[in-house]
Amino acid sequence: AQEVFDRYMQGPDQINLKREKDNITAADLLAIPQGTITEAGLRKNINVGIQYIASWLRGNGAAAINDLMEDAATAEISRTQVWQWMKHRAHLEDGRPVTLALVEAIQAEELKRISVQVGDQAYSNGRYLLASELFHYLVAQDKLEEFLTVTAYDHL
């Protein structure tokens, strides 16, 4: 790795690598990227949100989830995206609206998936049900809660 690094980073910084040819404009920076919301993306946000909150309730600031180390920022993104999609009446790429009913249905399925994944004993002791309740509370509010940890502190 050092050889490759030294080949491209021949000094203490890369300030000499100007990007003038890219000609980025203010409009480019303000443009909202186009894309779709998939059911898989919604599921992942719900699953990761529940798993991280459960881990946090067990006293862990970082958690290994789906072979990645995740922290509160990941859970904040997950629950905030779900909240925003519902609030702004977004639709999945298949046309279904992201509603609380859809989120609740997927949340129940993901909770079962987590139970199978971690096993009965870890699930029973892992505070997953409480984490799921907190996730639901956070995404169902009319006003976005500032931080998930503020709400969760009462349950430590």
C-alpha positions in Angstrom: 0.0 0.0 0.0 2.9 2.4 0.8 4.2 2.1 -2.8 0.9 3.0 -4.3 0.4 5.9 -1.8 3.9 7.2 -2.5 3.3 7.1 -6.3 0.2 9.4 -6.1 1.1 11.4 -3.0 4.6 12.7 -3.5 4.4 15.5 -0.9 2.6 16.4 2.3 -0.6 17.5 0.4 -2.1 17.6 -3.1 -2.7 21.4 -3.3 -0.9 21.4 -6.7 -3.7 19.2 -8.2 -6.0 21.9 -9.4 -9.4 20.8 -10.7 -10.1 23.9 -12.9 -11.1 21.7 -15.9 -14.1 20.4 -14.0 -15.7 23.8 -13.9 -18.2 23.1 -11.0 -20.8 25.8 -10.7 -23.1 26.9 -7.9 -26.0 25.3 -9.7 -24.1 22.0 -9.7 -23.6 22.2 -6.0 -27.3 23.0 -5.3 -28.7 20.4 -7.7 -30.7 17.7 -6.0 -29.5 14.3 -7.2 -32.2 12.2 -8.9 -32.7 8.7 -7.8 -35.3 6.2 -6.6 -36.2 4.9 -3.2 -36.2 1.1 -3.2 -37.9 -1.3 -0.8 -34.4 -2.7 -0.1 -33.2 0.7 0.9 -36.2 1.3 3.2 -35.7 -2.2 4.7 -32.0 -1.5 5.3 -32.7 1.8 7.0 -35.2 0.2 9.3 -33.0 -2.9 10.1 -29.9 -0.9 10.8 -31.8 1.7 12.8 -33.3 -1.0 15.1 -30.0 -2.9 15.4 -28.0 0.2 16.3 -30.5 1.5 18.8 -30.5 -2.0 20.5 -26.7 -2.0 20.6 -26.7 1.6 22.0 -29.2 0.6 24.7 -26.8 -2.2 25.7 -24.0 0.4 26.2 -22.2 0.2 22.9 -21.3 3.4 21.0 -20.3 1.5 17.9 -21.8 -1.8 16.6 -20.9 -4.4 14.0 -24.0 -4.5 11.7 -23.9 -6.4 8.4 -20.1 -6.7 8.6 -19.7 -2.9 9.0 -18.9 -0.8 12.0 -21.8 1.6 12.5 -22.3 4.4 15.0 -25.0 6.8 16.0 -24.5 8.9 12.8 -25.6 5.8 10.7 -28.7 5.3 12.8 -29.5 9.0 12.6 -29.3 8.9 8.8 -31.4 5.7 8.7 -34.3 7.0 10.9 -34.2 10.5 9.4 -34.4 9.2 5.9 -37.4 7.1 6.8 -39.0 10.0 8.6 -38.4 12.4 5.6 -39.8 9.9 3.1 -43.0 9.6 5.1 -43.2 13.3 5.8 -42.7 14.3 2.2 -44.9 11.5 0.8 -42.2 9.9 -1.1 -42.9 6.8 -3.3 -40.9 3.6 -3.7 -39.7 2.9 -7.2 -42.6 0.5 -7.6 -45.0 3.4 -7.0 -46.1 2.5 -3.4 -46.1 5.5 -1.0 -43.8 5.4 2.0 -46.5 5.5 4.7 -46.4 4.6 8.4 -48.4 1.5 7.6 -45.7 0.3 5.1 -42.9 1.2 7.5 -44.7 -0.8 10.3 -45.2 -3.8 8.1 -41.5 -3.8 7.0 -40.4 -3.1 10.6 -42.3 -6.2 11.8 -40.6 -8.3 9.1 -37.2 -6.9 9.9 -37.6 -7.5 13.6 -38.3 -11.2 12.8 -35.2 -11.3 10.5 -33.1 -9.8 13.3 -34.4 -12.5 15.7 -33.4 -15.3 13.3 -30.1 -13.6 12.6 -29.0 -13.2 16.3 -30.7 -16.2 17.8 -33.3 -16.5 20.5 -31.2 -15.8 23.5 -29.4 -12.8 22.1 -32.7 -11.5 20.8 -34.4 -11.9 24.2 -31.5 -10.2 26.0 -30.6 -7.7 23.3 -33.3 -5.0 23.8 -34.5 -5.3 20.2 -38.2 -4.9 21.0 -37.5 -1.7 22.9 -35.2 -0.5 20.1 -38.0 -1.2 17.6 -40.5 0.7 19.7 -38.1 3.7 19.9 -37.4 3.5 16.1 -41.2 3.6 15.5 -41.6 6.5 17.9 -38.8 8.4 16.2 -40.1 8.0 12.6 -43.8 8.5 13.5 -43.5 12.0 15.0 -44.8 15.0 13.2 -41.7 16.9 14.0 -38.3 15.3 13.6 -36.7 14.5 17.0 -33.4 16.2 17.2 -31.3 13.1 18.2 -32.3 9.5 18.7 -30.1 9.2 21.7 -31.9 12.0 23.6 -35.1 10.0 23.4 -33.3 6.7 24.2 -31.5 8.0 27.3 -34.6 7.4 29.4 -34.3 3.7 28.7 -30.7 3.2 29.8 
